[in-house]
Amino acid sequence: MQLGLIGLGKMGGNMAERLRRAGHEVVGYDRAPGKRDVDSLPALVEALEAPRVIWVMVPAGDPTKATVKELGELLSPGDIVIDGGNSKYTDDQVHDVMLREKNIGYIDVGVSGGVWGLENGYALMVGGTKEDVATAQPIFDALKPPAPVDESGQELPGAGFVHAGPVGAGHFSKMVHNGIEYALMQAYGEGYELLAAVDLIEDVPGVIASWTQGTVIRSWLLDLLVRALQEDPALERITGYADDSGEGRWTVEQAIENAVPMPTIAASLFARFSSRQEDSPTMKAVAALRNQFGGHAVRAVQAQEAERPA
């Protein structure tokens, strides 16, 4: 089928290529001139045959909101907009109401697979009406990973794709997926640090690599940690600063709103906050209190550090 794709960065560009390899026609638009097939959103809409399906793959928040709003002014009844970025699920519900007033369909898709998706496929978590999802299904089938097979050669259902529910369900599912991802990475990181901290272990990368086969903690994330350690065995070329893109925060917010205990994911999110502090105000207060009530020793700021301008 024919698809308009807005956003041809690392993810969007690879998705366009995977779709073309599967025989679909992709008309791409990006703000960068070297990547695009058309030079504006109106030109993209004009290049597509009605009823149109347009996939938005731009950063979440204001860029996505602005793009969806403009598409709402350009598209016709019966067309469908797909948001495949990392939007918050409540944004999807707002976009759906806005577009439905014009009889334009809306689908939200949580996409996982990163830069490896071109070859391996993308896991897709979809929210929308059954009718809209059915229209876009050939696109989803081309993007998702090949179905695994059982011992008899029969395909196992469900792997790599789910129609999770109505609009918002796709990005809500991806939000929880990313929250779990935070916790898994934190656990692997803590295990790595303990192995590296003791003299007993002489081959830390080797231990990590040994876990990738036959163990209950093997995973693709673990494979990627092995890859990182092959490139930099002591991780000396990077700092311990870890950003977050929002989904972990939203996951913890929803846990609070729904009274769901989530200590592991919450702790992994807070650990990222800690990673951005050169010196913790919290622990300064703790050190000062220990000194006040018990006379415990504190470490003074070095003179050159105290004189450093703010």
C-alpha positions in Angstrom: 0.0 0.0 0.0 1.0 3.7 -0.1 2.1 5.5 3.0 3.2 9.1 3.8 6.0 9.2 6.4 6.9 12.4 8.2 10.3 12.3 10.0 13.2 10.4 8.3 15.7 10.3 11.1 17.4 7.1 12.5 14.1 5.4 13.2 11.9 6.9 10.5 14.5 6.5 7.8 15.0 2.8 8.6 11.3 2.2 8.8 10.8 3.8 5.3 13.6 1.5 4.0 12.0 -1.6 5.6 8.6 -0.8 4.1 10.1 -0.3 0.6 11.9 -3.6 0.8 8.5 -5.2 1.5 7.0 -3.6 -1.6 5.2 -0.6 -0.2 5.3 2.8 -1.7 6.6 5.4 0.8 6.5 9.1 0.2 8.7 10.7 2.8 9.0 14.2 4.2 11.6 15.6 6.6 12.8 19.1 7.4 16.2 18.1 6.1 16.3 18.5 2.3 18.6 15.6 1.6 16.3 12.9 2.9 12.8 13.9 1.7 10.8 13.0 -1.4 8.6 16.2 -1.1 9.4 19.6 0.4 6.3 20.3 2.5 3.3 18.8 4.3 0.9 20.1 1.7 3.0 18.5 -1.0 3.0 15.2 0.9 -0.7 15.2 1.1 -1.0 16.1 -2.6 1.3 13.2 -3.5 -0.8 10.6 -1.8 -4.0 9.0 -3.2 -7.1 9.1 -1.0 -7.9 7.6 1.4 -4.5 8.5 2.7 -2.4 7.0 5.6 0.3 9.2 7.0 2.7 8.1 9.7 4.2 10.8 12.0 7.7 9.9 13.3 8.9 13.2 15.0 9.9 14.0 18.6 7.1 13.8 21.1 5.5 16.9 22.5 5.2 20.2 20.6 6.7 18.9 17.3 4.1 16.1 17.2 1.2 18.3 18.3 2.0 20.9 15.6 2.4 18.2 12.9 -0.9 16.5 13.8 -2.7 19.8 14.0 -1.4 20.9 10.5 -2.4 17.5 9.1 -5.9 18.0 10.5 -6.2 21.1 8.3 -4.8 19.3 5.2 -6.4 15.9 5.2 -9.8 14.7 4.1 -12.5 12.5 5.7 -11.5 8.9 5.5 -7.8 9.6 5.9 -5.8 8.2 8.8 -3.0 9.7 10.9 -0.6 7.4 12.8 1.6 8.7 15.5 4.6 6.3 15.9 6.7 8.5 18.2 6.9 8.4 22.0 3.9 10.6 22.7 2.1 10.6 26.0 -1.1 8.6 25.8 -3.2 11.5 26.9 -1.9 13.5 23.9 -3.3 10.8 21.7 -6.7 11.1 23.1 -6.7 14.9 22.4 -5.5 14.3 18.9 -8.2 11.6 18.3 -11.0 14.0 19.4 -9.6 16.8 17.2 -9.3 14.6 14.1 -12.6 12.6 14.6 -14.5 15.9 14.3 -13.3 15.9 10.7 -13.9 12.2 10.2 -10.1 11.6 10.1 -8.9 8.4 11.8 -6.1 8.3 14.4 -3.9 5.4 15.5 -1.1 5.5 18.1 1.7 3.1 17.8 4.4 2.4 20.4 7.5 1.3 18.5 10.5 -0.6 19.9 13.5 -1.8 18.0 15.8 1.2 17.8 18.5 1.3 15.1 18.3 -2.5 14.8 14.8 -2.5 13.5 15.7 -2.2 9.9 17.0 -5.8 9.8 15.2 -7.3 12.9 11.8 -5.6 12.7 10.0 -3.4 15.1 7.8 -4.5 18.0 4.5 -2.6 17.6 1.9 -1.7 20.3 -1.1 -0.2 18.6 -4.1 1.8 19.8 -7.1 2.7 17.7 -10.4 1.4 16.3 -10.5 -2.0 14.7 -11.4 -0.5 11.3 -8.5 1.9 11.3 -6.0 -0.7 12.5 -7.3 -3.1 9.8 -6.7 -0.5 7.1 -3.1 0.0 8.2 -2.4 -3.7 9.0 -0.3 -4.3 5.8 2.1 -1.6 7.1 2.3 -3.1 10.5 2.9 -6.6 9.0 5.9 -5.2 7.1 7.4 -3.5 10.1 7.0 -6.1 12.8 9.6 -8.9 13.3 9.1 -12.2 11.6 6.9 -14.5 13.6 8.8 -17.1 15.6 7.8 -20.8 15.0 7.3 -23.7 17.3 9.0 -27.1 16.9 6.4 -28.1 14.2 7.1 -25.0 12.2 3.8 -23.3 13.1 4.0 -19.6 13.6 3.5 -18.4 17.2 0.7 -15.8 17.4 1.2 -12.4 19.0 4.9 -11.9 18.9 6.0 -8.4 18.0 2.6 -7.0 17.4 -0.5 -6.2 19.5 -3.7 -4.2 19.0 -3.7 -3.2 22.7 -7.0 -1.3 22.7 -8.6 2.0 21.8 -6.6 5.2 21.0 -4.0 5.7 23.7 -3.5 2.1 24.5 -0.5 1.7 22.2 1.5 4.5 23.7 0.4 3.5 27.2 1.8 0.0 26.6 5.0 1.4 25.2 5.3 3.7 28.3 5.1 0.7 30.6 7.6 -1.2 28.3 10.1 1.7 28.7 9.6 1.8 32.5 10.5 -1.9 32.6 13.5 -1.1 30.4 14.7 1.4 32.9 14.6 -1.2 35.7 16.4 -3.9 33.6 19.2 -1.5 32.6 19.6 -0.4 36.2 19.9 -4.0 37.4 22.5 -4.9 34.8 24.4 -1.7 35.7 24.4 -2.5 39.4 25.6 -6.1 38.7 28.4 -4.8 36.5 29.5 -2.3 39.2 29.8 -5.0 41.9 31.7 -7.3 39.6 34.1 -4.5 38.7 34.5 -3.4 42.4 36.0 -6.7 43.7 39.5 -8.1 43.1 38.2 -11.6 42.9 36.7 -11.2 39.4 39.5 -11.0 36.8 37.4 -10.9 33.7 34.3 -8.7 34.2 33.3 -8.5 30.4 33.7 -12.3 30.2 31.3 -12.9 33.1 28.7 -10.6 31.6 29.1 -12.4 28.2 28.8 -15.8 29.9 25.3 -14.8 31.0 24.0 -14.4 27.5 23.5 -18.1 26.9 21.5 -20.6 29.1 20.8 -18.2 32.0 17.5 -16.8 33.2 18.7 -13.2 32.9 19.7 -13.4 29.2 18.2 -10.7 27.0 18.8 -8.4 24.1 19.7 -5.6 26.5 22.4 -7.9 28.0 23.7 -8.6 24.5 24.0 -4.8 24.0 25.9 -4.5 27.3 28.3 -7.2 26.1 28.8 -5.2 22.9 29.5 -2.0 24.8 32.1 -3.8 27.0 33.8 -5.2 23.9 34.2 -1.7 22.6 35.2 -0.2 26.0 36.0 -2.9 28.6 36.1 -0.6 31.6 33.6 1.9 30.2 36.3 4.6 30.5 35.3 6.6 27.5 31.9 7.7 28.9 30.6 9.4 32.0 28.0 8.0 34.3 25.3 10.6 33.2 22.0 9.0 32.2 19.2 11.1 30.7 15.6 10.1 30.6 13.1 10.8 27.8 9.9 11.0 29.8 8.3 7.5 29.7 9.8 6.4 33.0 8.4 9.4 34.7 5.0 8.9 33.1 5.0 5.2 34.2 5.7 6.1 37.8 3.0 8.9 37.7 0.5 6.3 36.5 1.5 3.9 39.2 0.8 6.6 41.8 -2.5 7.5 40.2 -3.6 3.8 40.1 -2.1 2.9 43.5 0.2 0.3 41.9 3.3 -0.5 43.9 6.3 0.1 41.6 9.5 0.4 43.8 11.9 -1.1 41.3 11.0 1.1 38.3 10.7 4.2 40.6 14.2 3.5 42.0 15.7 3.1 38.5 14.2 6.5 37.5 15.6 8.2 40.6 19.0 6.7 40.0 19.1 8.5 36.7 18.4 11.8 38.5 21.3 11.0 40.9 23.6 10.4 37.9 23.3 14.0 36.9 24.6 15.4 40.2 28.2 16.1 40.6 27.7 16.6 44.3 24.4 15.6 46.0 22.7 18.3 48.1 20.8 15.5 49.9 24.0 13.7 51.0 25.5 17.0 52.0 22.6 17.5 54.4 23.0 13.9 55.7 26.7 14.4 56.3 26.0 17.7 58.1 23.4 16.1 60.3 25.7 13.2 61.2 28.3 15.7 62.2 25.8 17.8 64.2 24.3 15.0 66.3 27.2 12.6 66.6 30.4 14.6 65.8 31.0 12.3 62.8 33.7 13.4 60.4 32.8 15.2 57.2 34.9 15.8 54.1 35.5 19.4 53.5 35.4 21.0 50.1 38.8 21.5 48.6 39.9 25.1 48.5 40.0 25.3 44.7 36.5 23.8 44.5 35.1 26.2 47.0 36.5 29.1 45.0 35.2 27.8 41.7 32.6 30.3 40.2 29.0 29.2 40.1 
